[in-house]
């Protein structure tokens, strides 16, 4: 494990430990975050911890053409009861992602510091959000880092206050990325929920080739 100094650089992802932890310290400046994501590295830590930087092996990814749309989601999409927008309420989306309770997590990794950092990225066009609305109320959404030159979107978090709301947002995001010929969506680490949507594990070395 490496300790970062003020100079904005990272060790090679191959030097991460078996859990994927690569480095500790540094900051969440726009410059450092852009370098991290373009190098296959992302921050993930909780309040009271130093900033932890990760590059897991294998990497959870979703190839756009492999998105799984369940019969129940197909029905929800046909009903068109939700309205979907892009980049219209970034701060509200990230705040809801921070507040939502998740199984096995006592707190949130989306700290106030993280919210400020990704909001700065959004203002510069590097982070985007998808919002899902029902009768004028924000009921779901997601946000992440956009790497258009690499044709990769790095998903960070999603939330849902109504059944299927976040899945509807995710579906519309994938459809939008398909039109732009994106290669993959970086989902970072395995969860059963992501697997149910069609995400799969990929060797880190293969994932890094997409970033070259």
C-alpha positions, 0 to 999 in steps of 0.5 A: 500500500502506498501513501500519497504525497501532495504531488498528483500521481498514483502507483500502478494499479497492479501494486494494489493489495488482494482486496484492491486497496492501492493507496492512502491519502492525497486529496479529492481535487478535480485534477487528482480525481480525473487522473484516478479514473483515467488510471482505473482507480477510484476513492472509497472510504468513510468518515474518520478514515483517510482517503482510500484509493482502490483498483480491484481485480477483478473489476465489475463491468457492464457491457452495454449490449449485455444489459438484462431487462427483466419482465417486470422492468419491461412492464414498468418501462411500457407504463411510462409512469416515470419521467427521466432527465439527465443532469437536472438535479445532480446535487439532489441525486448525490444527497439521496445516494448518501442518505439511502440505507444499504444492507451491511453498511452502518454509514455512508461512504458518500461523505460531505467531502465526496459530495463537494468533490463530485459536485465540482466535477459535475460543474466542469462536465466530468460527472453526470446524473440521471434523475427519475421523477414521479408526479414531479417528485424525485424518486430515483437516480444515479450519478457517476464519472463520464470519460467520453474520450475513453467511451467509459462511464464510471457508475458511482451510486444509485438510489430508489424511493419507488420500485424500479425507479433506479433501474429505469434510470439505469436503463435510460442511461445505457440506451443513451450511452449505446447511441454514443458507442460507449464500450462499457460501464465501470461498476467497480465492485461485485454486487448481486444487484449489479449481476442481475442487471447483466454486469460481470467481472473482468480481469483488471488487466483487461479493464485497463486496456479500455483506458489506454 
